[in-house]
Amino acid sequence: MRVLLDAYWWVSGPDSLRNVVQAQVRTWMRVFPQDDVHLLVKRSDEAAVRADLGDAVTTWGTRLFPQGVAGMAAAPRAARRAGVDAYLTHNYAGADGRGCVFVHDFLFQRHPEWFTRAERAYFGIMPLVVGRARGAVFTTEVERDAAVRRNSRMRATTIAPLGPPLGQLHTEPDPVTAVEHLAAFDLTVGRLNARKNLGATLGAASLAASITPDHPLLVVGQPDGKAADLSDEVRRAERTGEVLFLDRVSDAQLLWLYQRADRFVFLSQGEGFGLPPLEALHFGSADVLVNDLPVFREVLGDRATFVDGTDPAAVAAALDAPRGPRRTGPGRADVEGLWEQHVRALRAELLRRS
């Protein structure tokens, strides 16, 4: 099979999207070595992609920006020039209607209040072009069903769940110097925007007896989109050292944090999939505490503790509850197996629609 894959975020972009793109491509090449793989990348990133992958793939560079424009316009053009059997873009389907599209989520339709006006204008194009695609692949049944209810023209038949970042399997933990002295801590990870419910997370932490300067809540993330509004009580907890903001950390440092955290907390109000809790389960030894959302029930099953993320007292009680025994996450084969299932589902959909 000759296929074109959207690798626009291979070098830059949000970490979660970069990890997904790299895992898709690397796993595809490992599981289907007979396929002729072509990649759509930023023109400025072509050399870096070829340095990573060698001659095993053909790159098609584009100067179009942002990713949605590249997916709609550059991907169909590259697919025609390469003579591929099928092509796959992310979120924004090719304008010619001949490709398939991998959709991360349509949360902006259900909760526009979580997004800026500029984000809503940009994301609002997605349903229009996805409805013209030959096929749409989602990561969860929850997100697919919600999207199809609102977009009756959408052809969404395949679910391809994600796996934790492959790069973590080959990474040695790197201590975070600023917190290396701590004997214990809880951890939350995510972009600091309104949807991630950071204000409620930190508010609950300020109420929990277990969160102290000697056992703080560490927050890993950067401002993004509609920023969270932090209360005076949370600012007080920051001043006393009960809450510590680490901003951005490397993958190796995040792995170190996952392995040492007592509890991983993720009270996001909405996710298309929700990778951070899955990462914590696979690469860490902490208990995982998440908001009680249908998507987390689907992805995490009985491996997490669910709590009403809108109830600070309930979250604080969960933070103060006895922690379970330390555990060892699944091995390399488990993580690679999740990604193998993912790309097999993608490839099967492309073959059906080609």
C-alpha positions as CSV (number, residue, x, y, z in Angstrom):
1,M,0.0,0.0,0.0
2,R,1.2,3.5,-0.8
3,V,0.0,5.9,1.8
4,L,0.4,9.6,2.7
5,L,0.3,10.4,6.4
6,D,0.0,13.9,8.0
7,A,3.2,14.5,10.0
8,Y,2.9,18.3,10.2
9,W,3.6,18.3,14.0
10,W,6.7,15.9,13.8
11,V,9.1,18.6,15.0
12,S,7.0,21.3,16.6
13,G,3.5,21.8,18.0
14,P,1.9,20.7,21.3
15,D,3.7,17.8,22.9
16,S,0.7,15.5,22.9
17,L,0.1,16.0,19.1
18,R,3.8,15.5,18.3
19,N,3.8,12.3,20.3
20,V,0.8,11.0,18.5
21,V,2.1,11.8,15.0
22,Q,5.5,10.2,15.7
23,A,3.9,7.1,17.3
24,Q,1.6,6.6,14.3
25,V,4.4,6.9,11.7
26,R,7.0,4.8,13.6
27,T,4.5,2.1,14.4
28,W,3.2,2.0,10.8
29,M,6.7,1.6,9.5
30,R,7.4,-1.2,12.0
31,V,4.2,-3.1,11.5
32,F,3.8,-2.6,7.7
33,P,7.4,-2.5,6.4
34,Q,6.1,-3.4,2.9
35,D,4.1,-0.1,2.6
36,D,5.4,2.9,0.7
37,V,5.0,5.6,3.3
38,H,4.9,9.3,2.4
39,L,4.7,12.1,4.9
40,L,3.3,15.6,4.7
41,V,5.6,17.8,6.8
42,K,6.5,21.5,7.2
43,R,9.0,22.5,4.5
44,S,11.4,23.7,7.3
45,D,11.2,20.4,9.0
46,E,12.0,18.1,6.1
47,A,15.7,17.7,6.9
48,A,14.9,16.9,10.6
49,V,12.3,14.3,9.6
50,R,14.7,12.6,7.1
51,A,17.4,12.6,9.8
52,D,15.0,10.8,12.1
53,L,13.6,8.3,9.6
54,G,16.2,8.0,6.9
55,D,15.3,6.8,3.4
56,A,12.4,4.7,4.7
57,V,9.9,7.4,3.9
58,T,9.3,10.1,1.3
59,T,8.6,13.6,2.6
60,W,6.4,16.3,1.0
61,G,7.1,19.7,2.4
62,T,4.6,22.5,2.6
63,R,4.9,26.1,3.6
64,L,1.2,26.4,4.3
65,F,0.2,27.4,7.9
66,P,-1.5,26.4,10.2
67,Q,-1.9,22.7,10.2
68,G,-5.6,22.8,9.2
69,V,-4.8,24.7,6.0
70,A,-2.0,22.3,5.2
71,G,-4.3,19.3,5.7
72,M,-7.1,20.8,3.5
73,A,-4.9,22.0,0.7
74,A,-1.4,20.6,0.7
75,A,-2.3,17.0,1.6
76,P,-4.5,16.4,-1.5
77,R,-1.9,18.0,-3.8
78,A,0.9,15.8,-2.3
79,A,-1.3,12.7,-2.5
80,R,-1.9,13.3,-6.2
81,R,1.7,13.9,-7.0
82,A,2.8,10.8,-5.0
83,G,0.1,8.6,-6.6
84,V,-0.9,7.1,-3.2
85,D,-3.7,4.7,-2.7
86,A,-5.0,6.7,0.3
87,Y,-4.1,9.5,2.6
88,L,-4.8,10.5,6.2
89,T,-4.9,14.0,7.7
90,H,-5.5,15.2,11.3
91,N,-8.7,17.1,12.2
92,Y,-9.0,18.9,8.8
93,A,-9.9,16.7,5.9
94,G,-8.5,17.2,2.4
95,A,-10.6,19.6,0.4
96,D,-10.9,17.1,-2.5
97,G,-12.9,14.7,-0.3
98,R,-10.8,11.7,-1.2
99,G,-8.9,11.3,2.0
100,C,-9.7,10.0,5.5
101,V,-9.3,12.2,8.6
102,F,-8.2,11.3,12.1
103,V,-10.2,13.5,14.5
104,H,-8.9,14.3,18.0
105,D,-12.1,15.9,19.3
106,F,-15.0,18.3,18.6
107,L,-15.2,19.6,22.1
108,F,-15.4,23.2,20.8
109,Q,-18.9,22.4,19.5
110,R,-20.3,21.2,22.9
111,H,-18.4,23.7,25.1
112,P,-17.5,26.9,23.2
113,E,-17.0,28.7,26.5
114,W,-13.7,26.8,26.9
115,F,-12.2,28.3,23.8
116,T,-11.2,31.8,22.6
117,R,-13.0,33.5,19.7
118,A,-10.0,32.8,17.4
119,E,-10.0,29.1,18.4
120,R,-13.7,28.8,17.7
121,A,-13.4,30.3,14.3
122,Y,-10.5,28.1,13.3
123,F,-11.9,24.9,14.8
124,G,-15.3,25.6,13.3
125,I,-14.0,24.7,9.9
126,M,-13.3,21.1,11.0
127,P,-16.9,19.7,10.9
128,L,-17.5,21.2,7.5
129,V,-14.5,19.4,5.9
130,V,-14.7,16.3,8.0
131,G,-18.2,15.8,6.7
132,R,-16.8,15.6,3.1
133,A,-14.1,13.0,4.0
134,R,-14.4,9.4,2.9
135,G,-14.0,8.3,6.5
136,A,-13.4,9.7,9.9
137,V,-11.5,7.9,12.7
138,F,-12.0,8.8,16.4
139,T,-10.1,7.7,19.5
140,T,-13.1,6.9,21.6
141,E,-16.7,5.9,21.2
142,V,-17.8,8.7,23.5
143,E,-16.3,11.4,21.3
144,R,-17.4,9.7,18.0
145,D,-21.0,9.4,19.1
146,A,-21.1,13.0,20.3
147,A,-19.6,14.3,17.1
148,V,-22.0,12.2,14.9
149,R,-25.0,13.4,16.8
150,R,-24.1,17.0,15.9
151,N,-22.8,16.3,12.4
152,S,-25.2,14.0,10.6
153,R,-23.1,14.0,7.3
154,M,-20.1,12.6,9.1
155,R,-18.9,9.1,8.2
156,A,-17.3,7.9,11.4
157,T,-17.1,4.2,11.6
158,T,-13.7,3.4,13.2
159,I,-12.3,3.8,16.7
160,A,-8.5,3.8,17.1
161,P,-7.6,4.4,20.8
162,L,-4.2,6.0,21.5
163,G,-1.3,4.7,23.5
164,P,1.2,6.4,25.7
165,P,4.2,8.1,24.0
166,L,6.6,5.7,22.5
167,G,9.5,8.0,23.2
168,Q,9.1,7.3,26.9
169,L,10.1,3.7,26.4
170,H,13.6,4.8,25.2
171,T,14.1,7.6,27.7
172,E,16.1,7.6,30.9
173,P,14.4,9.5,33.8
174,D,16.0,12.9,34.4
175,P,15.5,14.4,37.8
176,V,13.8,17.8,38.1
177,T,16.4,19.7,40.2
178,A,13.9,22.1,41.7
179,V,12.0,19.3,43.4
180,E,14.6,16.6,43.7
181,H,14.7,17.2,47.5
182,L,11.1,16.3,48.0
183,A,10.4,12.9,49.6
184,A,6.8,12.9,48.4
185,F,4.5,14.9,46.1
186,D,1.3,14.6,44.0
187,L,1.3,15.6,40.4
188,T,-1.0,17.1,37.8
189,V,-0.1,17.7,34.1
190,G,-1.8,19.7,31.4
191,R,-2.0,23.0,29.6
192,L,-3.2,25.7,31.9
193,N,-6.5,26.6,30.3
194,A,-10.1,26.7,31.5
195,R,-11.0,23.3,30.2
196,K,-8.3,21.5,32.2
197,N,-10.1,22.6,35.4
198,L,-6.9,23.7,37.1
199,G,-8.5,26.1,39.4
200,A,-10.7,23.4,40.9
201,T,-7.8,21.1,41.1
202,L,-5.7,23.6,43.0
203,G,-8.6,24.7,45.1
204,A,-9.2,21.1,46.3
205,A,-5.4,20.7,47.0
206,S,-5.5,23.8,49.2
207,L,-8.3,22.1,51.3
208,A,-6.5,18.7,51.5
209,A,-4.7,18.0,54.7
210,S,-2.2,15.8,52.8
211,I,-1.0,18.6,50.6
212,T,1.7,20.5,52.6
213,P,5.0,22.2,51.8
214,D,6.7,18.8,52.5
215,H,4.1,17.0,50.2
216,P,3.0,19.6,47.6
217,L,1.0,19.3,44.5
218,L,3.3,19.8,41.4
219,V,1.7,21.4,38.4
220,V,3.4,20.8,35.0
221,G,2.0,22.8,32.1
222,Q,2.0,26.1,30.2
223,P,-0.7,28.7,29.7
224,D,-2.9,27.9,26.6
225,G,-6.1,29.2,25.2
226,K,-8.5,30.5,27.9
227,A,-6.4,30.6,31.0
228,A,-7.6,29.3,34.3
229,D,-8.7,31.8,36.9
230,L,-6.8,31.0,40.1
231,S,-8.3,32.1,43.5
232,D,-6.6,33.9,46.3
233,E,-6.5,30.7,48.3
234,V,-4.6,29.0,45.5
235,R,-2.2,31.9,45.3
236,R,-1.7,31.5,49.0
237,A,-0.9,27.8,48.6
238,E,1.6,28.7,45.9
239,R,3.3,31.2,48.3
240,T,3.5,28.7,51.1
241,G,4.9,26.0,48.8
242,E,1.9,23.7,49.0
243,V,1.5,24.1,45.2
244,L,4.6,24.3,42.9
245,F,4.4,25.3,39.2
246,L,7.1,23.7,37.1
247,D,6.1,25.2,33.7
248,R,7.5,23.0,30.9
249,V,9.6,19.9,31.6
250,S,11.3,17.5,29.2
251,D,10.0,14.1,28.4
252,A,12.8,12.6,30.5
253,Q,11.9,14.9,33.5
254,L,8.2,14.1,33.1
255,L,9.0,10.4,33.3
256,W,10.9,11.0,36.5
257,L,7.9,12.8,38.0
258,Y,5.5,10.1,36.9
259,Q,7.7,7.4,38.6
260,R,7.9,9.3,41.9
261,A,4.5,10.9,42.4
262,D,2.2,9.5,45.1
263,R,-0.9,10.4,43.2
264,F,-1.6,11.7,39.7
265,V,-4.6,14.1,39.5
266,F,-6.4,15.0,36.3
267,L,-9.7,16.8,36.7
268,S,-10.2,18.0,33.1
269,Q,-13.8,18.9,32.3
270,G,-13.6,17.5,28.8
271,E,-11.3,15.3,26.7
272,G,-11.5,13.6,23.4
273,F,-9.3,10.9,24.8
274,G,-7.1,12.1,27.8
275,L,-3.5,10.9,27.4
276,P,-1.9,12.1,30.7
277,P,-3.8,9.7,33.0
278,L,-2.9,6.8,30.6
279,E,0.7,7.9,30.6
280,A,0.7,8.0,34.4
281,L,-0.7,4.5,34.5
282,H,1.9,3.1,32.1
283,F,5.0,5.0,33.2
284,G,4.4,5.8,36.8
285,S,3.7,4.1,40.1
286,A,1.1,6.6,41.4
287,D,-2.6,6.2,42.1
288,V,-4.6,8.0,39.4
289,L,-7.4,10.3,40.3
290,V,-9.6,11.7,37.5
291,N,-12.8,13.6,37.0
292,D,-15.8,11.2,36.5
293,L,-16.3,11.6,32.8
294,P,-17.6,9.0,30.4
295,V,-14.5,9.3,28.2
296,F,-12.3,8.4,31.2
297,R,-14.5,5.5,32.1
298,E,-14.0,4.2,28.5
299,V,-10.2,4.8,28.4
300,L,-9.2,3.9,32.0
301,G,-11.7,1.4,33.1
302,D,-11.2,0.2,36.7
303,R,-7.6,1.4,36.8
304,A,-8.4,4.9,38.2
305,T,-10.3,6.5,41.0
306,F,-13.2,8.6,39.8
307,V,-14.4,11.8,41.6
308,D,-16.7,14.7,40.9
309,G,-14.3,17.3,39.8
310,T,-16.7,20.1,40.5
311,D,-16.8,19.3,44.2
312,P,-13.7,20.6,46.0
313,A,-14.5,18.8,49.2
314,A,-14.9,15.4,47.5
315,V,-11.6,15.9,45.6
316,A,-9.8,16.9,48.8
317,A,-11.2,13.8,50.5
318,A,-9.9,11.7,47.6
319,L,-6.5,13.3,47.9
320,D,-6.4,12.5,51.6
321,A,-7.5,8.9,51.2
322,P,-4.9,6.2,51.8
323,R,-2.8,5.5,48.8
324,G,-2.5,2.1,47.2
325,P,0.7,0.1,47.0
326,R,3.4,1.1,44.6
327,R,3.1,-0.7,41.3
328,T,5.0,-1.3,38.1
329,G,3.5,-0.1,34.9
330,P,3.2,-2.4,31.8
331,G,6.3,-3.1,29.8
332,R,7.4,-2.1,26.4
333,A,5.4,-4.8,24.6
334,D,2.2,-3.5,26.2
335,V,2.7,0.1,25.0
336,E,3.9,-1.0,21.5
337,G,0.9,-3.3,21.3
338,L,-1.6,-0.4,21.9
339,W,0.0,1.5,19.1
340,E,0.0,-1.5,16.8
341,Q,-3.8,-1.9,17.4
342,H,-4.1,1.8,16.6
343,V,-2.4,1.8,13.2
344,R,-4.0,-1.5,12.2
345,A,-7.4,0.3,12.7
346,L,-6.2,3.3,10.7
347,R,-4.9,1.2,7.8
348,A,-8.0,-0.9,7.7
349,E,-10.2,2.2,7.4
350,L,-8.0,3.7,4.7
351,L,-8.2,0.4,2.7
352,R,-12.0,0.3,3.0
353,R,-12.2,3.9,1.8
354,S,-9.6,3.8,-1.0
